[in-house]
Amino acid sequence: MELRERVRKVKEMLRLSMDGSTAARLRHLGYKLTFGVTYPRLRELTAEIEPDAELAESLWGLRQRETMLIATIIMPTECCTSEVAERWV
């Protein structure tokens, strides 16, 4: 499956798991782009996603709270170099 399609599927999963009240609280805390998906729910969603460095980099680049959290979960350990970690911090 093409990278663009995989990113679209992740965003669709996030939209379906969106929690408006949590998103509103997170926006109040300073997050501009958030779906309000809780971390436990993100862990459930990522159980369906194979570790993938290319997908992780693309999700990180979206700069949304949940896509960045998913990126850290699905990034294969062997691909998470110190350069990647520094860029993501």
Biopython code that builds the backbone (N, CA, C, O; Angstrom):
import numpy as np
from Bio.PDB.StructureBuilder import StructureBuilder

atoms = [
    (1, "MET", "N", (0.853, -1.172, 0.000)),
    (1, "MET", "CA", (0.000, 0.000, 0.000)),
    (1, "MET", "C", (0.903, 1.240, 0.000)),
    (1, "MET", "O", (1.936, 1.269, 0.669)),
    (2, "GLU", "N", (0.507, 2.226, -0.736)),
    (2, "GLU", "CA", (1.249, 3.472, -0.869)),
    (2, "GLU", "C", (1.286, 4.242, 0.466)),
    (2, "GLU", "O", (0.345, 4.174, 1.257)),
    (3, "LEU", "N", (2.366, 4.960, 0.695)),
    (3, "LEU", "CA", (2.548, 5.708, 1.945)),
    (3, "LEU", "C", (1.392, 6.676, 2.190)),
    (3, "LEU", "O", (0.874, 6.756, 3.304)),
    (4, "ARG", "N", (0.995, 7.392, 1.182)),
    (4, "ARG", "CA", (-0.099, 8.369, 1.331)),
    (4, "ARG", "C", (-1.376, 7.677, 1.818)),
    (4, "ARG", "O", (-2.100, 8.215, 2.655)),
    (5, "GLU", "N", (-1.640, 6.498, 1.295)),
    (5, "GLU", "CA", (-2.828, 5.738, 1.693)),
    (5, "GLU", "C", (-2.705, 5.260, 3.142)),
    (5, "GLU", "O", (-3.690, 5.279, 3.880)),
    (6, "ARG", "N", (-1.515, 4.835, 3.555)),
    (6, "ARG", "CA", (-1.315, 4.398, 4.936)),
    (6, "ARG", "C", (-1.509, 5.554, 5.911)),
    (6, "ARG", "O", (-2.114, 5.378, 6.969)),
    (7, "VAL", "N", (-1.003, 6.727, 5.564)),
    (7, "VAL", "CA", (-1.190, 7.919, 6.410)),
    (7, "VAL", "C", (-2.676, 8.250, 6.497)),
    (7, "VAL", "O", (-3.181, 8.570, 7.573)),
    (8, "ARG", "N", (-3.376, 8.174, 5.371)),
    (8, "ARG", "CA", (-4.807, 8.464, 5.353)),
    (8, "ARG", "C", (-5.567, 7.492, 6.259)),
    (8, "ARG", "O", (-6.490, 7.899, 6.965)),
    (9, "LYS", "N", (-5.189, 6.225, 6.244)),
    (9, "LYS", "CA", (-5.858, 5.242, 7.091)),
    (9, "LYS", "C", (-5.628, 5.526, 8.575)),
    (9, "LYS", "O", (-6.541, 5.363, 9.385)),
    (10, "VAL", "N", (-4.419, 5.947, 8.936)),
    (10, "VAL", "CA", (-4.133, 6.283, 10.333)),
    (10, "VAL", "C", (-4.977, 7.480, 10.754)),
    (10, "VAL", "O", (-5.570, 7.477, 11.832)),
    (11, "LYS", "N", (-5.030, 8.498, 9.910)),
    (11, "LYS", "CA", (-5.832, 9.676, 10.246)),
    (11, "LYS", "C", (-7.313, 9.333, 10.346)),
    (11, "LYS", "O", (-8.026, 9.894, 11.178)),
    (12, "GLU", "N", (-7.774, 8.427, 9.514)),
    (12, "GLU", "CA", (-9.168, 7.983, 9.588)),
    (12, "GLU", "C", (-9.434, 7.262, 10.910)),
    (12, "GLU", "O", (-10.471, 7.480, 11.536)),
    (13, "MET", "N", (-8.502, 6.403, 11.337)),
    (13, "MET", "CA", (-8.640, 5.726, 12.630)),
    (13, "MET", "C", (-8.710, 6.748, 13.758)),
    (13, "MET", "O", (-9.476, 6.581, 14.707)),
    (14, "LEU", "N", (-7.913, 7.799, 13.655)),
    (14, "LEU", "CA", (-7.912, 8.838, 14.686)),
    (14, "LEU", "C", (-9.245, 9.583, 14.707)),
    (14, "LEU", "O", (-9.804, 9.842, 15.772)),
    (15, "ARG", "N", (-9.746, 9.922, 13.527)),
    (15, "ARG", "CA", (-11.034, 10.635, 13.470)),
    (15, "ARG", "C", (-12.154, 9.794, 14.074)),
    (15, "ARG", "O", (-13.021, 10.319, 14.771)),
    (16, "LEU", "N", (-12.135, 8.503, 13.811)),
    (16, "LEU", "CA", (-13.170, 7.622, 14.348)),
    (16, "LEU", "C", (-13.053, 7.465, 15.861)),
    (16, "LEU", "O", (-14.033, 7.127, 16.525)),
    (17, "SER", "N", (-11.859, 7.710, 16.415)),
    (17, "SER", "CA", (-11.638, 7.588, 17.857)),
    (17, "SER", "C", (-11.653, 8.942, 18.556)),
    (17, "SER", "O", (-11.379, 9.029, 19.753)),
    (18, "MET", "N", (-11.966, 9.978, 17.825)),
    (18, "MET", "CA", (-11.905, 11.343, 18.352)),
    (18, "MET", "C", (-12.823, 11.529, 19.564)),
    (18, "MET", "O", (-13.942, 11.016, 19.603)),
    (19, "ASP", "N", (-12.327, 12.263, 20.533)),
    (19, "ASP", "CA", (-13.089, 12.602, 21.738)),
    (19, "ASP", "C", (-13.087, 14.124, 21.850)),
    (19, "ASP", "O", (-12.074, 14.734, 22.194)),
    (20, "GLY", "N", (-14.226, 14.719, 21.557)),
    (20, "GLY", "CA", (-14.327, 16.175, 21.519)),
    (20, "GLY", "C", (-14.003, 16.869, 22.829)),
    (20, "GLY", "O", (-13.348, 17.912, 22.830)),
    (21, "SER", "N", (-14.452, 16.308, 23.944)),
    (21, "SER", "CA", (-14.193, 16.967, 25.228)),
    (21, "SER", "C", (-12.710, 16.892, 25.587)),
    (21, "SER", "O", (-12.153, 17.849, 26.126)),
    (22, "THR", "N", (-12.069, 15.763, 25.294)),
    (22, "THR", "CA", (-10.627, 15.650, 25.550)),
    (22, "THR", "C", (-9.862, 16.588, 24.629)),
    (22, "THR", "O", (-8.908, 17.237, 25.057)),
    (23, "ALA", "N", (-10.272, 16.665, 23.372)),
    (23, "ALA", "CA", (-9.619, 17.567, 22.420)),
    (23, "ALA", "C", (-9.728, 19.012, 22.892)),
    (23, "ALA", "O", (-8.761, 19.767, 22.796)),
    (24, "ALA", "N", (-10.884, 19.401, 23.396)),
    (24, "ALA", "CA", (-11.077, 20.769, 23.890)),
    (24, "ALA", "C", (-10.155, 21.058, 25.070)),
    (24, "ALA", "O", (-9.566, 22.135, 25.154)),
    (25, "ARG", "N", (-10.032, 20.086, 25.988)),
    (25, "ARG", "CA", (-9.123, 20.283, 27.131)),
    (25, "ARG", "C", (-7.681, 20.389, 26.669)),
    (25, "ARG", "O", (-6.922, 21.210, 27.184)),
    (26, "LEU", "N", (-7.295, 19.566, 25.702)),
    (26, "LEU", "CA", (-5.923, 19.607, 25.199)),
    (26, "LEU", "C", (-5.647, 20.925, 24.477)),
    (26, "LEU", "O", (-4.552, 21.476, 24.593)),
    (27, "ARG", "N", (-6.631, 21.433, 23.733)),
    (27, "ARG", "CA", (-6.452, 22.731, 23.082)),
    (27, "ARG", "C", (-6.262, 23.821, 24.127)),
    (27, "ARG", "O", (-5.472, 24.746, 23.935)),
    (28, "HIS", "N", (-6.991, 23.706, 25.231)),
    (28, "HIS", "CA", (-6.861, 24.670, 26.325)),
    (28, "HIS", "C", (-5.450, 24.624, 26.918)),
    (28, "HIS", "O", (-4.945, 25.634, 27.410)),
    (29, "LEU", "N", (-4.820, 23.449, 26.870)),
    (29, "LEU", "CA", (-3.448, 23.296, 27.380)),
    (29, "LEU", "C", (-2.385, 23.729, 26.376)),
    (29, "LEU", "O", (-1.194, 23.732, 26.688)),
    (30, "GLY", "N", (-2.820, 24.097, 25.166)),
    (30, "GLY", "CA", (-1.870, 24.610, 24.192)),
    (30, "GLY", "C", (-1.674, 23.768, 22.942)),
    (30, "GLY", "O", (-0.966, 24.192, 22.029)),
    (31, "TYR", "N", (-2.278, 22.590, 22.875)),
    (31, "TYR", "CA", (-2.188, 21.782, 21.655)),
    (31, "TYR", "C", (-3.120, 22.384, 20.617)),
    (31, "TYR", "O", (-4.318, 22.525, 20.859)),
    (32, "LYS", "N", (-2.568, 22.740, 19.456)),
    (32, "LYS", "CA", (-3.404, 23.356, 18.429)),
    (32, "LYS", "C", (-4.108, 22.305, 17.580)),
    (32, "LYS", "O", (-5.290, 22.448, 17.265)),
    (33, "LEU", "N", (-3.391, 21.254, 17.212)),
    (33, "LEU", "CA", (-3.956, 20.206, 16.373)),
    (33, "LEU", "C", (-4.027, 18.910, 17.166)),
    (33, "LEU", "O", (-3.004, 18.275, 17.422)),
    (34, "THR", "N", (-5.231, 18.521, 17.554)),
    (34, "THR", "CA", (-5.399, 17.300, 18.336)),
    (34, "THR", "C", (-6.762, 16.680, 18.065)),
    (34, "THR", "O", (-7.748, 17.379, 17.829)),
    (35, "PHE", "N", (-6.796, 15.355, 18.104)),
    (35, "PHE", "CA", (-8.047, 14.625, 17.961)),
    (35, "PHE", "C", (-8.639, 14.284, 19.326)),
    (35, "PHE", "O", (-9.800, 13.883, 19.412)),
    (36, "GLY", "N", (-7.859, 14.437, 20.388)),
    (36, "GLY", "CA", (-8.344, 14.117, 21.720)),
    (36, "GLY", "C", (-8.382, 12.623, 22.007)),
    (36, "GLY", "O", (-9.130, 12.177, 22.877)),
    (37, "VAL", "N", (-7.582, 11.848, 21.284)),
    (37, "VAL", "CA", (-7.545, 10.401, 21.497)),
    (37, "VAL", "C", (-6.616, 10.111, 22.671)),
    (37, "VAL", "O", (-5.491, 10.608, 22.717)),
    (38, "THR", "N", (-7.085, 9.311, 23.609)),
    (38, "THR", "CA", (-6.279, 9.003, 24.788)),
    (38, "THR", "C", (-5.126, 8.071, 24.433)),
    (38, "THR", "O", (-5.176, 7.355, 23.433)),
    (39, "TYR", "N", (-4.084, 8.088, 25.269)),
    (39, "TYR", "CA", (-2.918, 7.248, 25.008)),
    (39, "TYR", "C", (-3.276, 5.760, 25.016)),
    (39, "TYR", "O", (-2.807, 5.033, 24.140)),
    (40, "PRO", "N", (-4.086, 5.270, 25.964)),
    (40, "PRO", "CA", (-4.462, 3.851, 25.899)),
    (40, "PRO", "C", (-5.152, 3.486, 24.575)),
    (40, "PRO", "O", (-4.918, 2.409, 24.026)),
    (41, "ARG", "N", (-5.990, 4.376, 24.076)),
    (41, "ARG", "CA", (-6.660, 4.113, 22.795)),
    (41, "ARG", "C", (-5.647, 4.132, 21.653)),
    (41, "ARG", "O", (-5.757, 3.343, 20.714)),
    (42, "LEU", "N", (-4.662, 5.027, 21.725)),
    (42, "LEU", "CA", (-3.618, 5.054, 20.697)),
    (42, "LEU", "C", (-2.849, 3.737, 20.678)),
    (42, "LEU", "O", (-2.502, 3.227, 19.613)),
    (43, "ARG", "N", (-2.586, 3.190, 21.867)),
    (43, "ARG", "CA", (-1.883, 1.899, 21.937)),
    (43, "ARG", "C", (-2.717, 0.804, 21.278)),
    (43, "ARG", "O", (-2.171, -0.061, 20.592)),
    (44, "GLU", "N", (-4.023, 0.832, 21.476)),
    (44, "GLU", "CA", (-4.907, -0.143, 20.835)),
    (44, "GLU", "C", (-4.856, 0.006, 19.314)),
    (44, "GLU", "O", (-4.783, -0.985, 18.587)),
    (45, "LEU", "N", (-4.896, 1.247, 18.845)),
    (45, "LEU", "CA", (-4.877, 1.492, 17.402)),
    (45, "LEU", "C", (-3.550, 1.056, 16.780)),
    (45, "LEU", "O", (-3.527, 0.510, 15.677)),
    (46, "THR", "N", (-2.458, 1.297, 17.483)),
    (46, "THR", "CA", (-1.150, 0.955, 16.909)),
    (46, "THR", "C", (-0.884, -0.536, 16.913)),
    (46, "THR", "O", (0.036, -0.992, 16.234)),
    (47, "ALA", "N", (-1.653, -1.304, 17.647)),
    (47, "ALA", "CA", (-1.495, -2.761, 17.628)),
    (47, "ALA", "C", (-1.767, -3.303, 16.227)),
    (47, "ALA", "O", (-1.279, -4.376, 15.873)),
    (48, "GLU", "N", (-2.540, -2.571, 15.432)),
    (48, "GLU", "CA", (-2.874, -2.977, 14.073)),
    (48, "GLU", "C", (-1.846, -2.509, 13.043)),
    (48, "GLU", "O", (-1.934, -2.885, 11.874)),
    (49, "ILE", "N", (-0.873, -1.693, 13.459)),
    (49, "ILE", "CA", (0.087, -1.107, 12.527)),
    (49, "ILE", "C", (1.449, -1.766, 12.720)),
    (49, "ILE", "O", (1.973, -1.822, 13.833)),
    (50, "GLU", "N", (2.012, -2.262, 11.625)),
    (50, "GLU", "CA", (3.350, -2.845, 11.669)),
    (50, "GLU", "C", (4.377, -1.728, 11.867)),
    (50, "GLU", "O", (4.195, -0.631, 11.339)),
    (51, "PRO", "N", (5.457, -1.989, 12.623)),
    (51, "PRO", "CA", (6.516, -0.990, 12.747)),
    (51, "PRO", "C", (7.024, -0.595, 11.353)),
    (51, "PRO", "O", (7.293, -1.452, 10.511)),
    (52, "ASP", "N", (7.146, 0.705, 11.131)),
    (52, "ASP", "CA", (7.474, 1.202, 9.795)),
    (52, "ASP", "C", (8.114, 2.583, 9.923)),
    (52, "ASP", "O", (7.449, 3.543, 10.312)),
    (53, "ALA", "N", (9.389, 2.682, 9.600)),
    (53, "ALA", "CA", (10.119, 3.948, 9.735)),
    (53, "ALA", "C", (9.576, 5.020, 8.801)),
    (53, "ALA", "O", (9.452, 6.179, 9.195)),
    (54, "GLU", "N", (9.253, 4.646, 7.571)),
    (54, "GLU", "CA", (8.753, 5.619, 6.597)),
    (54, "GLU", "C", (7.412, 6.204, 7.041)),
    (54, "GLU", "O", (7.197, 7.414, 6.958)),
    (55, "LEU", "N", (6.528, 5.351, 7.505)),
    (55, "LEU", "CA", (5.228, 5.817, 8.003)),
    (55, "LEU", "C", (5.418, 6.670, 9.256)),
    (55, "LEU", "O", (4.769, 7.704, 9.407)),
    (56, "ALA", "N", (6.298, 6.244, 10.147)),
    (56, "ALA", "CA", (6.555, 7.005, 11.374)),
    (56, "ALA", "C", (7.054, 8.411, 11.044)),
    (56, "ALA", "O", (6.593, 9.388, 11.635)),
    (57, "GLU", "N", (7.989, 8.517, 10.111)),
    (57, "GLU", "CA", (8.515, 9.842, 9.719)),
    (57, "GLU", "C", (7.407, 10.713, 9.132)),
    (57, "GLU", "O", (7.335, 11.906, 9.428)),
    (58, "SER", "N", (6.549, 10.129, 8.308)),
    (58, "SER", "CA", (5.452, 10.895, 7.701)),
    (58, "SER", "C", (4.459, 11.366, 8.761)),
    (58, "SER", "O", (4.006, 12.510, 8.726)),
    (59, "LEU", "N", (4.124, 10.489, 9.697)),
    (59, "LEU", "CA", (3.190, 10.873, 10.758)),
    (59, "LEU", "C", (3.790, 11.946, 11.653)),
    (59, "LEU", "O", (3.092, 12.874, 12.062)),
    (60, "TRP", "N", (5.079, 11.828, 11.962)),
    (60, "TRP", "CA", (5.735, 12.843, 12.792)),
    (60, "TRP", "C", (5.661, 14.210, 12.103)),
    (60, "TRP", "O", (5.428, 15.232, 12.748)),
    (61, "GLY", "N", (5.860, 14.205, 10.797)),
    (61, "GLY", "CA", (5.861, 15.446, 10.030)),
    (61, "GLY", "C", (4.528, 16.179, 10.015)),
    (61, "GLY", "O", (4.483, 17.368, 9.697)),
    (62, "LEU", "N", (3.445, 15.493, 10.351)),
    (62, "LEU", "CA", (2.128, 16.141, 10.386)),
    (62, "LEU", "C", (1.986, 17.084, 11.577)),
    (62, "LEU", "O", (1.120, 17.959, 11.586)),
    (63, "ARG", "N", (2.838, 16.900, 12.576)),
    (63, "ARG", "CA", (2.896, 17.792, 13.747)),
    (63, "ARG", "C", (1.576, 17.866, 14.520)),
    (63, "ARG", "O", (1.230, 18.914, 15.067)),
    (64, "GLN", "N", (0.849, 16.763, 14.563)),
    (64, "GLN", "CA", (-0.359, 16.676, 15.378)),
    (64, "GLN", "C", (-0.045, 15.773, 16.564)),
    (64, "GLN", "O", (0.710, 14.810, 16.433)),
    (65, "ARG", "N", (-0.610, 16.076, 17.694)),
    (65, "ARG", "CA", (-0.305, 15.337, 18.920)),
    (65, "ARG", "C", (-0.375, 13.828, 18.714)),
    (65, "ARG", "O", (0.588, 13.117, 19.001)),
    (66, "GLU", "N", (-1.486, 13.345, 18.228)),
    (66, "GLU", "CA", (-1.679, 11.897, 18.102)),
    (66, "GLU", "C", (-0.789, 11.278, 17.027)),
    (66, "GLU", "O", (-0.275, 10.177, 17.224)),
    (67, "THR", "N", (-0.596, 11.951, 15.908)),
    (67, "THR", "CA", (0.251, 11.369, 14.870)),
    (67, "THR", "C", (1.696, 11.292, 15.348)),
    (67, "THR", "O", (2.420, 10.362, 14.992)),
    (68, "MET", "N", (2.116, 12.261, 16.148)),
    (68, "MET", "CA", (3.478, 12.232, 16.690)),
    (68, "MET", "C", (3.633, 11.109, 17.721)),
    (68, "MET", "O", (4.665, 10.441, 17.767)),
    (69, "LEU", "N", (2.605, 10.909, 18.542)),
    (69, "LEU", "CA", (2.661, 9.803, 19.511)),
    (69, "LEU", "C", (2.688, 8.453, 18.796)),
    (69, "LEU", "O", (3.452, 7.565, 19.174)),
    (70, "ILE", "N", (1.861, 8.299, 17.769)),
    (70, "ILE", "CA", (1.862, 7.054, 17.008)),
    (70, "ILE", "C", (3.223, 6.838, 16.358)),
    (70, "ILE", "O", (3.727, 5.716, 16.327)),
    (71, "ALA", "N", (3.815, 7.900, 15.843)),
    (71, "ALA", "CA", (5.137, 7.780, 15.207)),
    (71, "ALA", "C", (6.162, 7.196, 16.178)),
    (71, "ALA", "O", (6.966, 6.345, 15.798)),
    (72, "THR", "N", (6.134, 7.649, 17.422)),
    (72, "THR", "CA", (7.103, 7.127, 18.391)),
    (72, "THR", "C", (6.836, 5.666, 18.726)),
    (72, "THR", "O", (7.760, 4.930, 19.073)),
    (73, "ILE", "N", (5.588, 5.243, 18.626)),
    (73, "ILE", "CA", (5.233, 3.859, 18.934)),
    (73, "ILE", "C", (5.616, 2.911, 17.793)),
    (73, "ILE", "O", (6.093, 1.802, 18.038)),
    (74, "ILE", "N", (5.405, 3.350, 16.542)),
    (74, "ILE", "CA", (5.627, 2.438, 15.420)),
    (74, "ILE", "C", (7.030, 2.525, 14.817)),
    (74, "ILE", "O", (7.368, 1.728, 13.942)),
    (75, "MET", "N", (7.850, 3.474, 15.266)),
    (75, "MET", "CA", (9.209, 3.573, 14.731)),
    (75, "MET", "C", (9.998, 2.335, 15.167)),
    (75, "MET", "O", (10.128, 2.083, 16.365)),
    (76, "PRO", "N", (10.524, 1.562, 14.216)),
    (76, "PRO", "CA", (11.322, 0.396, 14.585)),
    (76, "PRO", "C", (12.553, 0.829, 15.386)),
    (76, "PRO", "O", (13.203, 1.819, 15.052)),
    (77, "THR", "N", (12.856, 0.095, 16.422)),
    (77, "THR", "CA", (13.965, 0.444, 17.311)),
    (77, "THR", "C", (15.268, 0.612, 16.546)),
    (77, "THR", "O", (16.031, 1.544, 16.798)),
    (78, "GLU", "N", (15.519, -0.296, 15.611)),
    (78, "GLU", "CA", (16.782, -0.244, 14.870)),
    (78, "GLU", "C", (16.886, 0.973, 13.947)),
    (78, "GLU", "O", (17.983, 1.322, 13.513)),
    (79, "CYS", "N", (15.769, 1.617, 13.647)),
    (79, "CYS", "CA", (15.763, 2.800, 12.780)),
    (79, "CYS", "C", (15.783, 4.107, 13.578)),
    (79, "CYS", "O", (15.970, 5.182, 13.008)),
    (80, "CYS", "N", (15.593, 4.011, 14.872)),
    (80, "CYS", "CA", (15.540, 5.211, 15.702)),
    (80, "CYS", "C", (16.954, 5.579, 16.143)),
    (80, "CYS", "O", (17.372, 5.287, 17.263)),
    (81, "THR", "N", (17.660, 6.213, 15.255)),
    (81, "THR", "CA", (19.028, 6.626, 15.530)),
    (81, "THR", "C", (19.036, 7.870, 16.418)),
    (81, "THR", "O", (17.996, 8.482, 16.659)),
    (82, "SER", "N", (20.197, 8.222, 16.888)),
    (82, "SER", "CA", (20.299, 9.432, 17.713)),
    (82, "SER", "C", (19.933, 10.673, 16.892)),
    (82, "SER", "O", (19.411, 11.643, 17.443)),
    (83, "GLU", "N", (20.199, 10.651, 15.591)),
    (83, "GLU", "CA", (19.839, 11.782, 14.732)),
    (83, "GLU", "C", (18.319, 11.930, 14.644)),
    (83, "GLU", "O", (17.791, 13.040, 14.704)),
    (84, "VAL", "N", (17.625, 10.807, 14.503)),
    (84, "VAL", "CA", (16.160, 10.845, 14.454)),
    (84, "VAL", "C", (15.616, 11.347, 15.785)),
    (84, "VAL", "O", (14.732, 12.204, 15.818)),
    (85, "ALA", "N", (16.141, 10.817, 16.868)),
    (85, "ALA", "CA", (15.673, 11.217, 18.206)),
    (85, "ALA", "C", (15.896, 12.717, 18.424)),
    (85, "ALA", "O", (15.017, 13.394, 18.958)),
    (86, "GLU", "N", (17.042, 13.242, 18.025)),
    (86, "GLU", "CA", (17.313, 14.666, 18.189)),
    (86, "GLU", "C", (16.375, 15.508, 17.330)),
    (86, "GLU", "O", (15.898, 16.553, 17.773)),
    (87, "ARG", "N", (16.108, 15.062, 16.114)),
    (87, "ARG", "CA", (15.214, 15.798, 15.220)),
    (87, "ARG", "C", (13.786, 15.794, 15.771)),
    (87, "ARG", "O", (13.063, 16.780, 15.628)),
    (88, "TRP", "N", (13.384, 14.703, 16.391)),
    (88, "TRP", "CA", (12.026, 14.590, 16.916)),
    (88, "TRP", "C", (11.844, 15.324, 18.240)),
    (88, "TRP", "O", (10.710, 15.601, 18.632)),
    (89, "VAL", "N", (12.920, 15.641, 18.930)),
    (89, "VAL", "CA", (12.801, 16.370, 20.179)),
    (89, "VAL", "C", (12.607, 17.807, 19.828)),
    (89, "VAL", "O", (12.477, 18.648, 20.717)),
]
sb = StructureBuilder()
sb.init_structure("model")
sb.init_model(0)
sb.init_chain("A")
sb.init_seg("    ")
for serial, (resi, resn, name, xyz) in enumerate(atoms, 1):
    if name == "N":
        sb.init_residue(resn, " ", resi, " ")
    sb.init_atom(name, np.array(xyz, "f"), 0.0, 1.0, " ", f" {name:<3s}", serial, name[0])
structure = sb.get_structure()
